[in-house]
């Protein structure tokens, strides 16, 4: 009986974790969509944002 209760507790904990991770992913997705929408509406990127160069700087 004890093992069954441990299994149920573990199962419930895994379900809670999975739901929390789903909520986090959803929040990230919504924020990205909002950023893309804001960027698409603006004519130019903000002056304080810089694009990272794909190439290393030479000395």
Buried (B, 14 or more C-beta within 10 A) or exposed (E): EEEEEEEEEEEEEEEEEEEEEEEEEEEEEEEEEEEEEEEEEEEEEEEEEEEEEEEEEEE
